Amino acid sequence: MKVQALLPLMAATVAIAPSPVSAAILIEDIESAVAIPDNFSFKTELEADYSLVSQTGDLSSISVTAPARINFYALGSESGLENTFLFGALSHTEADYAYDPTRLIGSADFTSPGSFGGLVFMSDGGLPAVPGLSNFGIFLPVGFSGSSYLTDTLVFGYDDGGASDDDYDDFVILAQISPIPEAHTWALLVAGFGLVGWQMRRSRARGLSTAG
């Protein structure tokens, strides 16, 4: 069987396999937000690269909406202390970083939707921070309003002084989410391409039988 003849079958194989559900990060119960202050070291870059113009520490929960992989980037840091970001097995200590959106520090896979808790900042001389404390902040885009925020790119930061200087630039992290196929999606794809292979072998055997 010619490859051209197999194209409809291959297309059908892809069609029966559902696309991964779009994954996002959901922040809920946001009570208030203020403009990013002028003393925030990376204010210009966050607005230019991600249209982020406001910040808040008033939130109750962060979660993921579907199975996903999250890559973490250390965007920048500005502190006289030594600060560390932790999530699961990931632990990364900043070194007074200049702004760099490509500085990948680790990733994590979520096999099911649920809490995106466990985000922690620690310091050798400051106060620890987790979502819900005033020294853990997220950044919000132009035009944001309401009490929840759904995004595939979450930028959050740490104030190692306990929100004493009203910004979160002592360590700034970017969390970027992308969907990962669920197990049944892979199973359908493998089965479908197996069917294509079987059909090719069957057609080749028929050709040899006819030639003989």
Buried (B, 14 or more C-beta within 10 A) or exposed (E): BEEEEBEEBBEEBEEEBEEBBEBBBBBEEBEEBEEBEEEBBBBEBBBEBBEBBBBBBBBEBBBBBBBBBBBBBBBBBBBEBBBBBBBEEEEBBBEEBEBEBEBEBBBBEBEEBEEBEEBBBBBEEBBBBEBBBBBBBBBBBEEBEEEEBEBBBBBBBBBBBEBEBBBBBBBBBBBBBEBBBBEEBEEBBEEBBEBBEEBBEEEEEEEEEEEE
